[in-house]
Amino acid sequence: SLAASQHREKMLKLEVAKLEHRVSELDVELQTSREAIARSAADSENSLESTREAISANARKEIEDIRNKMNRIVEEERRAKRQAEEKWQSDAKILREDFNAEKLVLKKQLKEDKEEASKQINELRESHMKELAKIQQESKEEQNRLVEKGKGMIDDLEKKATKEQECLLSQLQDIKCRLENEQK
């Protein structure tokens, strides 16, 4: 029915809004993760500088070893940051694709619901037109039947009136004859 179609349309729009809100939340989480990774990288670089200053009194060899180790850590963190960004981008892309696919399905469902509602309206309209035509035909037939019945009643009344008139004329003729006989 139209009300059910409108309700489904409302529910589908609500689902689309929820999915859009979820995409927005994931974008915010991605940005927060990027900032945390950037802070972590910055903290690691600051830690590297402090470590270098503290160890500079020790041997050059130890400084070089620590520097190499820190460079590896930073590279791993950068790699981890890149991988995390790529994962978030991949997840966001998948969510967008899922959202778009769901949106297409919902649009298709909405279109089908509208078409079904339109079909039902047309069927109801056609049914009402047939019913109206049937009622008009029945009314016309009833009117014709009543007209025929009325004509029959008029014919009967005319025959009765003619008989009564003939009877009255006969009675009048009898009275005239009696009057003429009495006058003679």
C-alpha positions, 0 to 999 in steps of 0.5 A: 500500500501507499502508506507501507511504501512511504514507511519503507522509503522513510526507513531506507532514507534513515538507513542511508543517513546512518551509513553516511554518519558511520563513514564520517566517524571512520574519517574522524578516526582515520585523522585521529590515528594519523595525528597519533602516529605523527606525534609518535614519530615526532616523539621518537625523533625527539627521543633519538636526539636526547639519546644521542646527546646523553651517549655522546660522552661514551664511545663513537661506536656506541653512538653509531650503533644507537643511531642505527638502531633508532633509524630502524625504529623510526623507519619501522614506525613510518612503515607502521604509519604507512601501513596503518594509513593504507589500512584505514584508506582501504577500510574507508574505501570498502565502507564507501563501496559498501555504502554506495552498493547499499545506496544503489540497492535502496534506490532500486528498492525505493523505485520498485516500491514506487512502481508497485504503489503506482501499479496498485493505484492504477489497479484501484482506479481501474477497479473503481471505474469498472465498479462505477460503470457497472453501477451506471449500467445497473441504474440504467437497467433499473430505470428502463425496467421502471419506465416499462413498468410505468408504461404497463401501469399507464396502459392498464389505467388507460384500458380501465379508464376506457372500460369505465368510460364505455360503461358510463356511456352505456349507462348514459345511453340507458338513461337517455333511452329511459328519459325518452321513453318516459317523455313519450 
